[in-house]
Amino acid sequence: MARVVGLLAHRWFSGAFRGPLQVIRCPAPQLHVSGPAMAASQEDFAKAMNQVKLLKEDPGNEVKLKLYALYKQATEGPCNAPKPGMLDFILKAKWDAWNALGNLPKETARQNYVDLVSSLSASSCSQVTPAADKKQAESDSLVVTSEDGITTIRLNRPAKKNALTTQMYRDIMRALEAASEDSSRITVLTGSGDYYCSGNDLTNFKDIPPDKVEERAQSSAVLLRDFVDRFIDFPKPLIAVVNGPAVGISVTLLGLFDVVYASDRATFHTPFSHLGQSPEGCSSYIFPKMMGPSKAAEMLIFGKKLTAREALAQGLVTAVFPDDTFQKEVWARLKAYAKLPPNAMRIAKRLMRHQEKEKLHAVNAEESRVLAERWVSDECITAIVAFLSKKAKL
Ligand SMILES: CCCCC/C=C/CC(=O)SCCNC(=O)CCNC(=O)[C@H](O)C(C)(C)COP(=O)(O)OP(=O)(O)OC[C@H]1O[C@@H](n2cnc3c(N)ncnc32)[C@H](O)[C@@H]1OP(=O)(O)O
């Protein structure tokens, strides 16, 4: 008796197969056939087929197509079925997915199927930070959770106003990478405590031996550039939940988010000139486009601090909520958004963003280069020394 792979029994697939592609009904795996060394065995393959049925979340049609194609390739080899007609959308999508695998060997397809299922099982089971993610984060300064289709990256250094340490930049990059591949549909960045984020941790510049200052400036610029690149390239809807004041890089990055929700307690402050530094996060390009050059100049040259309402008026913020209902209202909205079809959301984002991507990468490279110069300038060193010796605060 033929068995139906759990996911393929999903309504999207069911009843859609006719003619030569009807073989979504998979024959029982032949457990006695063993593959070449390093390839998944038939037993692993059979286990993976069972695991698919146990997934808690629908992985979306794109992944289901991948699973289908790999299954067909692993069991039947390259696609020899006649191409379905243009109007037979579902059959055509499946045929395309299978055909795209070309001459991929059966054993490799089997291995890829097993790997894909195991990555789906891992992400579908993670209601809170998976152990692997915990290991990636060196400290508790970043908490990553995944629930209701939303991956939340929470800055968690409230005693330091969520200032970003070097390790946190790295951890956020890893978290974004993981979120771009997990089964969540949208990704949120937010802060713990009364601040959203007070920007770069100025102690990142502490205790650098004089002969290493230049080298550290260069390596920090590389880290900054890589960090901002992840935001430029992030494929899913990215939402900032700005729970309180935001400073420096946490403000400039907002131009790379798709939606920014702010508490009415939030403020937006980019005191770069005060610190002898210069704008980053692509803000030198995005802010003038977004709010007009003179409003952008007030922020980025003169360090004018905006209230949440002012930031809303200038397009930096999408919506402002009273602080006492902020969390409730925002999360209700986000949970509803996270139910929307994930591929449609990604595609809409790509269409809106892809024409600017190259430009943004170039802007990011230039801003990072210039900042490396600023960090070794007298103006910047004086400002940082003043902060570290507790003589200055914003
Ligand atoms: C790879 C590198 C990439 C670099 C990218 C570059 C980015 C540029 C920027 O982000 S520029 C912005 C830098 N940020 C600041 O200049 C903010 C400095 N902080 C302050 O001015 C104030 O702390 C405050 C206005 C944010 C909050 O003031 P408040 O009085 O409410 O609170 P405290 O000052 O007592 O803060 C509590 C403790 O937190 C420490 N802290 C706060 N922000 C930072 C920070 N950015 N860097 C380091 N430490 C910070 C503060 O020192 C207090 O510590 P303490 O309790 O030990 O005294």
PDBQT file of the ligand as one rigid body, heavy atoms in Angstrom, charges set to zero:
ROOT
HETATM    1  C1  LIG A 401      31.861  47.447  15.732  1.00  0.00    +0.000 C 
HETATM    2  C2  LIG A 401      31.710  48.840  16.166  1.00  0.00    +0.000 C 
HETATM    3  C3  LIG A 401      30.559  49.499  15.517  1.00  0.00    +0.000 C 
HETATM    4  C4  LIG A 401      30.394  50.923  16.009  1.00  0.00    +0.000 C 
HETATM    5  C5  LIG A 401      29.221  51.592  15.443  1.00  0.00    +0.000 C 
HETATM    6  C6  LIG A 401      29.115  52.985  15.880  1.00  0.00    +0.000 C 
HETATM    7  C7  LIG A 401      28.037  53.462  16.447  1.00  0.00    +0.000 C 
HETATM    8  C8  LIG A 401      27.950  54.886  16.893  1.00  0.00    +0.000 C 
HETATM    9  C9  LIG A 401      27.018  55.064  18.031  1.00  0.00    +0.000 C 
HETATM   10  O1  LIG A 401      26.220  54.230  18.374  1.00  0.00    +0.000 OA
HETATM   11  S1  LIG A 401      27.195  56.561  18.792  1.00  0.00    +0.000 SA
HETATM   12  C10 LIG A 401      26.222  56.455  20.244  1.00  0.00    +0.000 C 
HETATM   13  C11 LIG A 401      27.020  55.994  21.429  1.00  0.00    +0.000 C 
HETATM   14  N1  LIG A 401      26.233  56.082  22.619  1.00  0.00    +0.000 N 
HETATM   15  C12 LIG A 401      26.353  57.047  23.509  1.00  0.00    +0.000 C 
HETATM   16  O2  LIG A 401      27.154  57.974  23.358  1.00  0.00    +0.000 OA
HETATM   17  C13 LIG A 401      25.479  56.951  24.716  1.00  0.00    +0.000 C 
HETATM   18  C14 LIG A 401      26.299  57.109  25.979  1.00  0.00    +0.000 C 
HETATM   19  N2  LIG A 401      25.424  57.017  27.127  1.00  0.00    +0.000 N 
HETATM   20  C15 LIG A 401      24.834  58.085  27.699  1.00  0.00    +0.000 C 
HETATM   21  O3  LIG A 401      24.993  59.199  27.295  1.00  0.00    +0.000 OA
HETATM   22  C16 LIG A 401      23.916  57.812  28.858  1.00  0.00    +0.000 C 
HETATM   23  O4  LIG A 401      24.336  56.629  29.491  1.00  0.00    +0.000 OA
HETATM   24  C17 LIG A 401      22.441  57.677  28.433  1.00  0.00    +0.000 C 
HETATM   25  C18 LIG A 401      21.918  59.039  27.988  1.00  0.00    +0.000 C 
HETATM   26  C19 LIG A 401      22.266  56.655  27.309  1.00  0.00    +0.000 C 
HETATM   27  C20 LIG A 401      21.585  57.194  29.642  1.00  0.00    +0.000 C 
HETATM   28  O5  LIG A 401      21.773  58.074  30.702  1.00  0.00    +0.000 OA
HETATM   29  P1  LIG A 401      21.147  57.698  32.150  1.00  0.00    +0.000 P 
HETATM   30  O6  LIG A 401      21.551  58.772  33.080  1.00  0.00    +0.000 OA
HETATM   31  O7  LIG A 401      19.722  57.403  32.019  1.00  0.00    +0.000 OA
HETATM   32  O8  LIG A 401      21.841  56.317  32.528  1.00  0.00    +0.000 OA
HETATM   33  P2  LIG A 401      23.383  56.053  32.892  1.00  0.00    +0.000 P 
HETATM   34  O9  LIG A 401      24.241  56.995  32.148  1.00  0.00    +0.000 OA
HETATM   35  O10 LIG A 401      23.545  56.024  34.367  1.00  0.00    +0.000 OA
HETATM   36  O11 LIG A 401      23.590  54.608  32.252  1.00  0.00    +0.000 OA
HETATM   37  C21 LIG A 401      23.522  53.424  32.992  1.00  0.00    +0.000 C 
HETATM   38  C22 LIG A 401      24.789  52.644  32.774  1.00  0.00    +0.000 C 
HETATM   39  O12 LIG A 401      24.882  52.308  31.377  1.00  0.00    +0.000 OA
HETATM   40  C23 LIG A 401      26.128  52.758  30.857  1.00  0.00    +0.000 C 
HETATM   41  N3  LIG A 401      25.968  53.098  29.454  1.00  0.00    +0.000 N 
HETATM   42  C24 LIG A 401      24.877  53.639  28.883  1.00  0.00    +0.000 A 
HETATM   43  N4  LIG A 401      25.093  53.777  27.565  1.00  0.00    +0.000 NA
HETATM   44  C25 LIG A 401      26.326  53.341  27.313  1.00  0.00    +0.000 A 
HETATM   45  C26 LIG A 401      27.112  53.238  26.127  1.00  0.00    +0.000 A 
HETATM   46  N5  LIG A 401      26.655  53.609  24.945  1.00  0.00    +0.000 N 
HETATM   47  N6  LIG A 401      28.333  52.729  26.233  1.00  0.00    +0.000 NA
HETATM   48  C27 LIG A 401      28.819  52.300  27.419  1.00  0.00    +0.000 A 
HETATM   49  N7  LIG A 401      28.122  52.377  28.594  1.00  0.00    +0.000 NA
HETATM   50  C28 LIG A 401      26.882  52.891  28.518  1.00  0.00    +0.000 A 
HETATM   51  C29 LIG A 401      26.455  53.961  31.716  1.00  0.00    +0.000 C 
HETATM   52  O13 LIG A 401      27.831  54.248  31.656  1.00  0.00    +0.000 OA
HETATM   53  C30 LIG A 401      26.016  53.478  33.063  1.00  0.00    +0.000 C 
HETATM   54  O14 LIG A 401      27.010  52.607  33.534  1.00  0.00    +0.000 OA
HETATM   55  P3  LIG A 401      27.405  52.552  35.090  1.00  0.00    +0.000 P 
HETATM   56  O15 LIG A 401      26.166  52.155  35.799  1.00  0.00    +0.000 OA
HETATM   57  O16 LIG A 401      28.497  51.549  35.164  1.00  0.00    +0.000 OA
HETATM   58  O17 LIG A 401      27.852  53.948  35.424  1.00  0.00    +0.000 OA
ENDROOT
TORSDOF 0
